[in-house]
């Protein structure tokens, strides 16, 4: 009986992963994540980009639904995912949130003040973020069962090490470039996934499936 329950649990996990893959194969998740990361990076250049971040947060759900109505649902139908009962609160996510907030805040403050400790944290910020970005990568692998999501975490880790070692005139400069490149990788992955998705699942006309239209 215990073995049967374990098999049922494994099958349930695989089913949830398959549902997640189907619902997110249009690349919109990666696209919006990348866009947000790039917008945060540009915030270090000009505080006016806070308005763009606000717009993304406010309209992302509505715009995503409109895109899905036009491109996703006509191809694969609507896929209902199980609602998350709460915000992820595992130690990995807590560490991710704390380190990310500290690193980004230090980089931003370093553009306004000359505190040595802040500049030191800002100099380490890309490396710190490169490490903690492994957490969302691991989360996506767990939810989807696709190992390819590790590519983002590995890419950001390599970029973090690279930008930590390269000299920059100001710590905020390396952080801005790191965020732009990291977000750009995700955005490009999202666009590529959408193009692959639309080619894989073309919208068939009635004639294409052998159904004659009534006049």
C-alpha positions as a printed Julia matrix, in Angstrom:
215×3 Matrix{Float64}:
   0.0    0.0     0.0
   2.84   2.38    0.84
   4.51   1.63   -2.5
   1.26   2.36   -4.31
   0.89   5.68   -2.52
   4.46   6.61   -3.43
   3.79   5.77   -7.08
   0.62   7.85   -7.03
   2.54  10.77   -5.51
   5.24  10.5    -8.19
   2.59  10.39  -10.92
   0.92  13.47   -9.42
   4.22  15.39   -9.45
   4.84  14.44  -13.08
   1.28  15.48  -13.97
   1.73  18.86  -12.3
   5.05  19.33  -14.11
   3.46  18.48  -17.45
   0.64  20.95  -16.78
   3.14  23.66  -15.86
   5.16  23.01  -19.03
   2.06  23.2   -21.19
   0.83  26.42  -19.58
   4.21  28.17  -19.82
   5.59  26.97  -23.13
   4.63  30.28  -24.78
   7.64  31.95  -23.09
   5.68  34.78  -21.44
   6.95  33.9   -17.95
  10.59  34.29  -19.02
   9.77  37.4   -21.05
   8.21  39.3   -18.14
  10.87  38.19  -15.66
  13.59  39.4   -18.01
  11.83  42.69  -18.65
  11.5   43.34  -14.91
  15.18  42.55  -14.26
  16.25  44.95  -17.03
  13.94  47.67  -15.7
  15.46  47.32  -12.23
  18.92  47.61  -13.78
  17.93  50.81  -15.58
  16.64  52.17  -12.26
  20.29  52.48  -11.25
  20.78  54.81  -14.21
  17.7   56.97  -13.68
  15.06  56.93  -10.97
  12.47  57.73  -13.65
  12.5   54.04  -14.58
  10.54  53.42  -11.37
   7.51  54.45  -13.42
   8.23  51.69  -15.96
   8.55  49.13  -13.16
   5.2   50.28  -11.78
   3.61  49.95  -15.23
   4.95  46.41  -15.61
   3.58  45.43  -12.2
   0.18  47.02  -12.83
  -0.46  45.88  -16.4
   1.53  42.63  -16.66
  -1.41  40.36  -15.8
  -3.84  42.11  -18.15
  -1.35  42.29  -21.04
  -0.36  38.65  -20.55
  -4.0   37.59  -20.7
  -4.55  39.56  -23.9
  -1.5   37.92  -25.51
  -2.63  34.48  -24.38
  -6.12  35.13  -25.77
  -4.6   35.89  -29.17
  -1.68  33.47  -29.42
  -1.8   30.79  -26.7
  -5.39  29.71  -26.07
  -6.31  29.26  -29.76
  -3.42  26.77  -30.03
  -3.54  24.69  -26.85
  -6.68  25.81  -25.05
  -6.78  27.05  -21.48
  -4.59  25.25  -18.97
  -5.6   25.65  -15.34
  -2.74  25.47  -12.86
  -3.21  24.61   -9.21
  -3.3   27.81   -7.19
  -0.32  28.34   -4.92
  -1.56  28.37   -1.33
   1.04  30.87   -0.19
   4.09  32.84   -1.23
   7.16  30.55   -1.3
   8.81  30.81    2.1
  11.5   28.15    2.0
  14.98  29.12    3.31
  16.21  29.36   -0.28
  13.58  31.92   -1.25
  14.05  33.89    1.97
  17.82  34.05    1.36
  17.19  35.02   -2.27
  14.9   37.9    -1.26
  17.21  39.23    1.48
  20.4   39.08   -0.6
  18.72  40.51   -3.7
  17.27  43.46   -1.74
  20.61  44.19   -0.06
  22.6   43.94   -3.31
  20.24  46.11   -5.37
  19.8   48.64   -2.56
  23.56  48.93   -2.08
  24.08  49.5    -5.8
  21.39  52.18   -5.83
  22.65  53.93   -2.68
  26.2   53.9    -4.06
  25.04  56.26   -6.83
  23.85  58.76   -4.22
  26.39  58.49   -1.39
  30.04  57.69   -0.86
  29.9   55.25    2.05
  32.77  52.8     1.77
  30.75  49.84    3.1
  27.97  50.5     0.6
  30.44  50.69   -2.28
  32.0   47.4    -1.14
  28.62  45.62   -1.12
  27.77  47.2    -4.49
  31.04  45.87   -5.93
  30.07  42.35   -4.79
  26.43  42.75   -5.89
  26.67  41.04   -9.32
  28.42  38.02   -7.82
  25.88  37.8    -5.01
  22.95  38.01   -7.41
  24.61  35.54   -9.77
  24.65  33.04   -6.91
  21.12  33.63   -5.61
  19.61  33.57   -9.12
  20.24  29.82   -8.94
  17.21  29.67   -6.62
  14.54  30.72   -9.16
  16.25  28.5   -11.74
  15.98  25.52   -9.4
  12.35  26.44   -8.68
  11.46  26.42  -12.38
  13.24  23.1   -12.84
  11.24  21.65   -9.95
   7.93  22.99  -11.29
   8.52  21.99  -14.91
  10.89  19.03  -14.75
  13.01  20.72  -17.46
  16.75  20.9   -16.75
  17.18  23.69  -19.29
  16.01  26.23  -16.71
  19.34  25.73  -14.96
  20.88  27.54  -17.95
  19.69  30.9   -16.64
  21.17  30.33  -13.19
  24.48  29.16  -14.62
  24.57  32.11  -17.07
  23.96  34.67  -14.33
  26.55  33.02  -12.12
  29.15  33.25  -14.9
  28.18  36.88  -15.54
  28.36  37.61  -11.81
  31.9   36.25  -11.55
  32.93  38.08  -14.73
  31.58  41.46  -13.66
  33.02  41.05  -10.18
  36.5   40.52  -11.61
  36.4   43.21  -14.31
  37.28  46.78  -13.29
  34.53  49.41  -13.53
  34.63  53.15  -12.84
  31.69  52.83  -10.44
  30.14  49.81   -8.68
  26.69  50.74   -9.98
  27.96  50.44  -13.58
  28.8   46.75  -13.24
  25.46  46.13  -11.53
  23.54  47.9   -14.31
  25.27  45.89  -17.03
  24.78  42.68  -15.07
  21.05  43.29  -14.71
  20.64  44.29  -18.36
  22.47  41.21  -19.64
  20.76  38.82  -17.2
  17.34  40.24  -18.01
  18.2   40.26  -21.7
  18.99  36.54  -21.6
  15.59  35.77  -20.08
  13.72  38.13  -22.42
  15.42  36.61  -25.46
  14.61  33.13  -24.16
  10.97  34.17  -23.8
  10.77  35.57  -27.33
  12.47  32.45  -28.73
  10.04  30.21  -26.85
   7.07  32.17  -28.21
   8.33  31.87  -31.8
   8.96  28.15  -31.36
   5.53  27.75  -29.76
   3.67  29.48  -32.6
   5.5   27.34  -35.18
   4.89  24.11  -33.26
   1.18  24.81  -32.8
  -0.15  26.64  -35.87
  -3.78  27.74  -35.78
  -5.55  25.44  -38.2
  -8.32  26.72  -40.44
 -11.4   24.57  -40.92
 -10.21  23.53  -44.37
  -6.92  22.32  -42.89
  -8.69  19.71  -40.75
 -11.03  18.56  -43.49
 -14.13  20.45  -42.37
 -16.02  22.33  -45.02
 -17.4   25.72  -44.09
 -21.08  26.26  -44.61
 -21.99  29.04  -46.98
